[in-house]
Amino acid sequence: MKFRKALGLSGEADWDLMPRIIAAVFTFVTNNARDFRKLYAREELHAGLMIIVPQVLPFLQRELFALILEDLVGAEDMVNEVIEVTLDGDDSASLTRYTLPEA
């Protein structure tokens, strides 16, 4: 993951990343849905989570990420929100947006 490498965090566990993500007010992008859903559910306030499911080749990750960015055009912010993009087949994807932690 480039984020971890760029900051020298490539060996860090997911739960060890959370304080830095929260303190820096990052909206975090990951393929690790299971672990980060749990971690973000424990946070009272966060800047958002973007999940790309499933893990795919980098060029397809970029295309799926572009779909998330298109969905955000005109949006105010992602405070306490999660956006997940999933592949529905070879040519289609779907976005799911929800609040975490649940209100």
DSSP file (Angstrom, degrees, kcal/mol; ACC not computed):
  #  RESIDUE AA STRUCTURE BP1 BP2  ACC     N-H-->O    O-->H-N    N-H-->O    O-->H-N    TCO  KAPPA ALPHA  PHI   PSI    X-CA   Y-CA   Z-CA
    1    1 A M     >        0   0    0      0, 0.0     4,-2.0     0, 0.0     5,-0.2   0.000 360.0 360.0 360.0 127.8    0.0    0.0    0.0
    2    2 A K  H  >  +     0   0    0      1,-0.2     4,-3.4     2,-0.2     5,-0.3   0.860 360.0  58.6 -63.7 -38.2    1.5    3.3   -1.1
    3    3 A F  H  > S+     0   0    0      1,-0.2     4,-1.7     2,-0.2     6,-0.3   0.943 109.5  43.7 -56.7 -49.5    0.2    5.2    2.0
    4    4 A R  H  4>S+     0   0    0      1,-0.2     5,-4.8     2,-0.2     6,-0.7   0.901 116.8  46.5 -65.3 -40.7    2.0    2.9    4.4
    5    5 A K  H ><5S+     0   0    0     -4,-2.0     3,-1.1     4,-0.3    -2,-0.2   0.920 110.1  52.3 -68.0 -43.7    5.2    3.0    2.3
    6    6 A A  H 3<5S+     0   0    0     -4,-3.4    -1,-0.2     1,-0.3    -2,-0.2   0.839 117.6  38.3 -63.6 -33.0    5.3    6.7    1.8
    7    7 A L  T 3<5S-     0   0    0     -4,-1.7    -1,-0.3    -5,-0.3    -2,-0.2   0.363 116.9-109.4 -98.5   4.8    4.9    7.4    5.5
    8    8 A G  T < 5S+     0   0    0     -3,-1.1    -3,-0.2    -4,-0.3     3,-0.2   0.813  86.0 120.0  73.1  30.1    7.2    4.5    6.5
    9    9 A L    > < +     0   0    0     -5,-4.8     3,-1.9    -6,-0.3    -4,-0.3   0.124  22.5 120.3-112.3  19.2    4.2    2.5    7.9
   10   10 A S  T 3  S+     0   0    0     -6,-0.7    -1,-0.1     1,-0.3    -5,-0.1   0.747  80.6  44.3 -61.4 -24.3    4.4   -0.6    5.7
   11   11 A G  T 3  S+     0   0    0     -3,-0.2    -1,-0.3    -7,-0.2     2,-0.1   0.435  89.2 116.4 -97.3   0.9    4.8   -2.9    8.7
   12   12 A E    <   -     0   0    0     -3,-1.9     2,-0.1     1,-0.1    -3,-0.1  -0.423  65.1-122.5 -75.5 141.9    2.1   -1.3   10.9
   13   13 A A    >>  -     0   0    0     -2,-0.1     4,-1.1     1,-0.1     3,-0.7  -0.441  27.9-109.8 -75.1 155.9   -1.0   -3.2   11.9
   14   14 A D  H >> S+     0   0    0      1,-0.3     4,-1.1     2,-0.2     3,-1.0   0.906 118.6  51.5 -54.1 -46.9   -4.4   -1.8   10.9
   15   15 A W  H 34 S+     0   0    0      1,-0.3    -1,-0.3     2,-0.2    -3,-0.0   0.771 106.1  55.8 -66.2 -24.7   -5.3   -0.8   14.5
   16   16 A D  H <4 S+     0   0    0     -3,-0.7     4,-0.5     1,-0.2    -1,-0.3   0.722 103.6  55.5 -77.5 -20.8   -1.9    1.0   14.8
   17   17 A L  H XX S+     0   0    0     -4,-1.1     4,-2.4    -3,-1.0     3,-0.5   0.798  89.6  77.3 -77.1 -29.2   -2.8    3.1   11.8
   18   18 A M  H 3X S+     0   0    0     -4,-1.1     4,-2.8     1,-0.2     5,-0.3   0.868  88.6  53.2 -55.7 -45.6   -6.1    4.4   13.2
   19   19 A P  H 3> S+     0   0    0      0, 0.0     4,-2.6     0, 0.0    -1,-0.2   0.910 113.4  45.0 -58.0 -39.1   -4.7    7.0   15.6
   20   20 A R  H <> S+     0   0    0     -3,-0.5     4,-2.2    -4,-0.5    -2,-0.2   0.909 113.0  50.0 -70.2 -41.6   -2.7    8.6   12.7
   21   21 A I  H  <>S+     0   0    0     -4,-2.4     5,-2.4     2,-0.2     4,-0.4   0.933 116.4  42.1 -60.1 -46.7   -5.7    8.5   10.3
   22   22 A I  H ><5S+     0   0    0     -4,-2.8     3,-0.9    -5,-0.2    -2,-0.2   0.925 114.6  49.5 -68.8 -45.9   -7.9   10.1   12.9
   23   23 A A  H 3<5S+     0   0    0     -4,-2.6    -1,-0.2    -5,-0.3    -2,-0.2   0.866 114.7  44.4 -63.1 -37.1   -5.4   12.7   14.1
   24   24 A A  T 3<5S-     0   0    0     -4,-2.2    -1,-0.3    -5,-0.2    -2,-0.2   0.480 108.3-125.9 -86.8  -2.4   -4.5   13.8   10.5
   25   25 A V  T < 5 +     0   0    0     -3,-0.9     2,-0.3    -4,-0.4    -3,-0.2   0.912  48.2 171.0  56.7  46.9   -8.2   13.8    9.6
   26   26 A F      < -     0   0    0     -5,-2.4     2,-0.7    -6,-0.2    21,-0.5  -0.627  38.2-137.4 -83.2 142.7   -7.6   11.5    6.6
   27   27 A T        -     0   0    0     -2,-0.3     2,-0.3    19,-0.1    22,-0.2  -0.934  36.4-142.0 -90.0 119.6  -10.4    9.9    4.5
   28   28 A F  E     -a   49   0A   0     20,-1.8    22,-3.3    -2,-0.7     2,-0.4  -0.670  15.3-158.5 -96.4 138.4   -8.9    6.5    4.2
   29   29 A V  E     +a   50   0A   0     -2,-0.3     2,-0.3    20,-0.2    22,-0.2  -0.958  27.5 151.9-114.9 130.4   -9.1    4.3    1.1
   30   30 A T  E     -a   51   0A   0     20,-2.4    22,-2.6    -2,-0.4     3,-0.0  -0.964  50.4-145.1-151.6 163.5   -8.6    0.5    1.6
   31   31 A N  S    S+     0   0    0     -2,-0.3     2,-1.9    20,-0.2     3,-0.2   0.459  83.1  93.9-100.2 -11.7   -9.4   -3.0    0.3
   32   32 A N     >  +     0   0    0      1,-0.2     4,-1.8     2,-0.1     5,-0.3  -0.527  46.2 160.8 -87.0  74.8   -9.5   -4.3    3.8
   33   33 A A  H  >  +     0   0    0     -2,-1.9     4,-2.4     1,-0.2     5,-0.3   0.923  65.9  53.4 -63.4 -48.0  -13.2   -4.0    4.4
   34   34 A R  H  > S+     0   0    0     -3,-0.2     4,-1.4     1,-0.2    -1,-0.2   0.935 114.5  37.7 -59.1 -52.6  -13.6   -6.4    7.3
   35   35 A D  H  > S+     0   0    0      1,-0.2     4,-2.1     2,-0.2    -1,-0.2   0.920 118.7  46.6 -68.6 -44.2  -10.9   -4.9    9.6
   36   36 A F  H  X S+     0   0    0     -4,-1.8     4,-2.7     1,-0.2     5,-0.2   0.807 106.0  58.2 -76.0 -27.1  -11.5   -1.2    8.8
   37   37 A R  H  X S+     0   0    0     -4,-2.4     4,-1.8    -5,-0.3    -1,-0.2   0.941 110.5  45.3 -59.6 -45.2  -15.3   -1.5    9.2
   38   38 A K  H  X S+     0   0    0     -4,-1.4     4,-0.7    -5,-0.3    -2,-0.2   0.922 114.6  47.3 -63.4 -44.9  -14.7   -2.7   12.8
   39   39 A L  H >< S+     0   0    0     -4,-2.1     3,-0.8     1,-0.2     4,-0.4   0.912 113.7  46.6 -65.4 -43.1  -12.1   -0.1   13.5
   40   40 A Y  H >< S+     0   0    0     -4,-2.7     3,-1.1     1,-0.2    -1,-0.2   0.804 102.7  64.2 -70.9 -28.3  -14.2    2.8   12.1
   41   41 A A  H 3< S+     0   0    0     -4,-1.8    -1,-0.2     1,-0.2    -2,-0.2   0.752 100.9  53.6 -64.6 -22.9  -17.3    1.5   14.0
   42   42 A R  T << S+     0   0    0     -3,-0.8     2,-0.5    -4,-0.7    -1,-0.2   0.599  90.1  93.2 -85.5 -13.2  -15.4    2.3   17.2
   43   43 A E    <   -     0   0    0     -3,-1.1     3,-0.2    -4,-0.4    57,-0.0  -0.698  60.5-158.2 -89.0 128.2  -14.6    5.9   16.3
   44   44 A E  S    S+     0   0    0     -2,-0.5     2,-0.3     1,-0.3    -1,-0.2   0.849  83.6  15.9 -69.2 -34.6  -17.0    8.5   17.4
   45   45 A L  S    S+     0   0    0      3,-0.0     2,-0.3    34,-0.0    -1,-0.3  -0.990  72.6 157.2-144.8 130.2  -15.9   11.0   14.7
   46   46 A H        -     0   0    0     -2,-0.3    34,-2.2    -3,-0.2    35,-0.2  -0.968  46.1-118.0-149.6 165.1  -14.0   10.4   11.5
   47   47 A A  S    S-     0   0    0    -21,-0.5    31,-0.2    -2,-0.3    32,-0.1   0.264  73.3 -82.3 -90.7  10.3  -13.4   11.9    8.1
   48   48 A G        -     0   0    0     52,-0.1   -20,-1.8   -21,-0.1     2,-0.4  -0.128  32.8-118.9 109.7 157.1  -14.7    9.0    6.1
   49   49 A L  E     -ab  28  82A   0     32,-1.9    34,-2.3   -22,-0.2     2,-0.5  -1.000  14.3-162.1-135.5 133.4  -13.8    5.6    4.8
   50   50 A M  E     -ab  29  83A   0    -22,-3.3   -20,-2.4    -2,-0.4     2,-0.5  -0.979  10.4-167.3-117.5 127.7  -13.7    4.4    1.2
   51   51 A I  E     -ab  30  84A   0     32,-2.8    34,-2.5    -2,-0.5     2,-0.6  -0.962   9.6-161.2-121.0 126.9  -13.6    0.7    0.5
   52   52 A I  E     - b   0  85A   0    -22,-2.6    34,-0.2    -2,-0.5   -19,-0.1  -0.930  26.0-140.0-106.3 114.0  -12.9   -0.9   -2.8
   53   53 A V  E     + b   0  86A   0     32,-2.8    34,-0.6    -2,-0.6     2,-0.1  -0.966  68.0  25.0-122.4 136.2  -14.1   -4.5   -2.9
   54   54 A P  S    S-     0   0    0      0, 0.0     2,-0.5     0, 0.0   -22,-0.1   0.662  88.9-108.2 -85.1-179.2  -12.8   -7.0   -4.1
   55   55 A Q        +     0   0    0     -2,-0.1     2,-0.2   -24,-0.1    -2,-0.1  -0.600  54.6 166.0 -69.5 123.5   -9.1   -6.7   -4.3
   56   56 A V        -     0   0    0     -2,-0.5     5,-0.1     1,-0.1    -4,-0.0  -0.763  42.2 -63.0-132.5 175.4   -8.4   -6.2   -8.0
   57   57 A L    >>  -     0   0    0     -2,-0.2     4,-2.2     1,-0.1     3,-0.9  -0.251  55.0-107.2 -61.1 151.3   -5.5   -5.2  -10.2
   58   58 A P  H 3> S+     0   0    0      0, 0.0     4,-2.3     0, 0.0     5,-0.2   0.835 117.2  55.7 -53.1 -39.7   -4.3   -1.6   -9.8
   59   59 A F  H 3> S+     0   0    0      1,-0.2     4,-1.4     2,-0.2     5,-0.1   0.886 111.5  44.4 -63.8 -35.9   -5.8   -0.3  -13.1
   60   60 A L  H <> S+     0   0    0     -3,-0.9     4,-2.5     2,-0.2    -1,-0.2   0.842 108.9  56.9 -75.8 -34.0   -9.2   -1.6  -12.0
   61   61 A Q  H  X S+     0   0    0     -4,-2.2     4,-2.7     1,-0.2    -2,-0.2   0.916 106.5  50.8 -58.8 -42.5   -8.8   -0.2   -8.5
   62   62 A R  H  X S+     0   0    0     -4,-2.3     4,-2.2     2,-0.2    -2,-0.2   0.896 109.9  49.5 -63.4 -39.9   -8.2    3.3  -10.1
   63   63 A E  H  X S+     0   0    0     -4,-1.4     4,-1.4     2,-0.2    -1,-0.2   0.913 112.9  46.4 -65.3 -42.1  -11.4    2.9  -12.2
   64   64 A L  H  X S+     0   0    0     -4,-2.5     4,-1.5     1,-0.2    -2,-0.2   0.886 111.4  51.7 -67.8 -38.3  -13.4    1.9   -9.1
   65   65 A F  H  X S+     0   0    0     -4,-2.7     4,-2.4     1,-0.2    -1,-0.2   0.886 104.7  57.2 -63.8 -38.3  -11.9    4.8   -7.1
   66   66 A A  H  X S+     0   0    0     -4,-2.2     4,-2.4     1,-0.2    -1,-0.2   0.862 102.6  55.2 -60.5 -35.6  -12.9    7.2   -9.9
   67   67 A L  H  X S+     0   0    0     -4,-1.4     4,-1.9     2,-0.2    -1,-0.2   0.901 107.5  49.3 -63.6 -40.4  -16.5    6.0   -9.5
   68   68 A I  H  X S+     0   0    0     -4,-1.5     4,-1.3     2,-0.2    -2,-0.2   0.937 110.7  49.8 -62.7 -45.9  -16.3    7.0   -5.8
   69   69 A L  H  X S+     0   0    0     -4,-2.4     4,-0.6     1,-0.2     3,-0.3   0.887 108.5  52.8 -62.5 -38.7  -14.9   10.4   -6.7
   70   70 A E  H >< S+     0   0    0     -4,-2.4     3,-1.0     1,-0.2    -1,-0.2   0.889 107.0  53.4 -61.4 -39.0  -17.7   10.9   -9.2
   71   71 A D  H 3< S+     0   0    0     -4,-1.9    -1,-0.2     1,-0.2    -2,-0.2   0.791 105.2  55.5 -65.8 -27.5  -20.2   10.2   -6.5
   72   72 A L  H >< S+     0   0    0     -4,-1.3     3,-2.5    -3,-0.3    -1,-0.2   0.579  75.0 120.4 -84.0 -10.1  -18.6   12.8   -4.3
   73   73 A V  T << S+     0   0    0     -3,-1.0     3,-0.1    -4,-0.6    -3,-0.0  -0.370  89.1   7.6 -58.6 124.0  -19.0   15.6   -6.8
   74   74 A G  T 3  S+     0   0    0      1,-0.3    -1,-0.3    -2,-0.1     2,-0.2   0.316  98.5 130.5  85.8  -8.6  -21.1   18.2   -5.1
   75   75 A A    <   -     0   0    0     -3,-2.5    -1,-0.3     1,-0.1     3,-0.1  -0.493  54.8-141.3 -76.3 148.5  -21.1   16.4   -1.7
   76   76 A E        -     0   0    0      1,-0.3     2,-0.3    -2,-0.2    -1,-0.1   0.951  64.5 -42.4 -76.6 -50.5  -20.2   18.5    1.3
   77   77 A D        -     0   0    0      2,-0.1    -1,-0.3     0, 0.0   -29,-0.1  -0.945  39.6-118.8-164.8-179.7  -18.1   16.0    3.3
   78   78 A M    >   +     0   0    0     -2,-0.3     3,-2.4   -31,-0.2   -29,-0.2  -0.011  43.5 163.8-122.1  28.0  -17.9   12.4    4.4
   79   79 A V  T 3  S-     0   0    0      1,-0.3   -32,-0.2   -32,-0.1     3,-0.1  -0.287  78.9 -10.8 -56.2 122.9  -18.0   12.9    8.1
   80   80 A N  T 3  S+     0   0    0    -34,-2.2    20,-2.4     1,-0.2     2,-0.3   0.751 110.7 126.3  57.0  29.8  -18.8    9.5    9.7
   81   81 A E  E <   - C   0  99A   0     -3,-2.4   -32,-1.9    18,-0.2     2,-0.4  -0.858  45.0-157.8-117.2 153.9  -19.6    8.0    6.3
   82   82 A V  E     -bC  49  98A   0     16,-2.9    16,-2.2    -2,-0.3     2,-0.5  -0.986   2.2-165.1-124.9 136.9  -18.4    5.0    4.4
   83   83 A I  E     -bC  50  97A   0    -34,-2.3   -32,-2.8    -2,-0.4     2,-0.4  -0.993   8.7-171.1-120.5 124.8  -18.6    4.5    0.6
   84   84 A E  E     -bC  51  96A   0     12,-3.0    12,-2.6    -2,-0.5     2,-0.5  -0.944   6.1-162.6-113.9 135.8  -18.1    1.0   -0.7
   85   85 A V  E     +bC  52  95A   0    -34,-2.5   -32,-2.8    -2,-0.4     2,-0.3  -0.978  14.4 179.6-116.1 130.2  -17.7    0.1   -4.4
   86   86 A T  E     -bC  53  94A   0      8,-2.4     8,-2.5    -2,-0.5     2,-0.4  -0.933  30.1-114.8-128.5 151.4  -18.2   -3.5   -5.4
   87   87 A L  E     - C   0  93A   0    -34,-0.6     6,-0.3    -2,-0.3     3,-0.1  -0.728  21.8-174.9 -84.2 130.7  -18.1   -5.2   -8.8
   88   88 A D        -     0   0    0      4,-2.6     2,-0.3    -2,-0.4     5,-0.2   0.509  68.3 -40.2 -99.6  -8.4  -21.4   -6.6   -9.9
   89   89 A G  S    S-     0   0    0      3,-1.1    -1,-0.2     1,-0.1     3,-0.2  -0.953  87.0 -53.2 171.9-164.7  -20.0   -8.3  -13.0
   90   90 A D  S    S+     0   0    0     -2,-0.3    -1,-0.1     1,-0.2     3,-0.0   0.847 132.9  24.6 -66.8 -33.7  -17.4   -7.7  -15.7
   91   91 A D  S    S+     0   0    0     -3,-0.0     2,-0.4    -4,-0.0    -1,-0.2   0.335 113.1  64.1-118.1   7.1  -19.0   -4.3  -16.8
   92   92 A S        -     0   0    0     -3,-0.2    -4,-2.6     2,-0.0    -3,-1.1  -0.966  46.4-179.5-138.5 152.5  -20.8   -3.0  -13.8
   93   93 A A  E     -C   87   0A   0     -2,-0.4     2,-0.4    -6,-0.3    -6,-0.2  -0.946  13.3-147.7-139.8 158.9  -20.1   -1.8  -10.3
   94   94 A S  E     -C   86   0A   0     -8,-2.5    -8,-2.4    -2,-0.3     2,-0.4  -0.975   5.8-142.7-133.1 149.5  -22.3   -0.5   -7.5
   95   95 A L  E     -C   85   0A   0     -2,-0.4     2,-0.4   -10,-0.2   -10,-0.2  -0.889  10.9-168.8-109.4 138.5  -21.8    2.1   -4.7
   96   96 A T  E     -C   84   0A   0    -12,-2.6   -12,-3.0    -2,-0.4     2,-0.4  -0.997   4.4-169.3-125.1 131.8  -23.1    1.7   -1.2
   97   97 A R  E     +C   83   0A   0     -2,-0.4     2,-0.3   -14,-0.2   -14,-0.2  -0.982  17.2 153.2-124.8 130.5  -23.0    4.7    1.2
   98   98 A Y  E     -C   82   0A   0    -16,-2.2   -16,-2.9    -2,-0.4     2,-0.3  -0.961  41.7 -99.4-151.2 166.5  -23.8    4.4    4.9
   99   99 A T  E     -C   81   0A   0     -2,-0.3   -18,-0.2   -18,-0.2   -19,-0.1  -0.708  35.3-143.0 -92.2 137.9  -23.0    5.9    8.3
  100  100 A L  S    S+     0   0    0    -20,-2.4     2,-0.2    -2,-0.3   -52,-0.1  -0.929  87.1  33.8-148.4 123.3  -20.5    4.4   10.7
  101  101 A P  S    S-     0   0    0      0, 0.0    -1,-0.2     0, 0.0   -60,-0.1   0.517 107.7-115.0 -70.9 156.7  -20.7    4.3   13.6
  102  102 A E              0   0    0     -2,-0.2    -2,-0.1     1,-0.2   -22,-0.0  -0.345 360.0 360.0 -63.9 141.4  -24.5    3.9   13.2
  103  103 A A              0   0    0     -4,-0.0    -1,-0.2    -3,-0.0    -3,-0.0   0.474 360.0 360.0 -69.1 360.0  -26.4    6.8   14.7
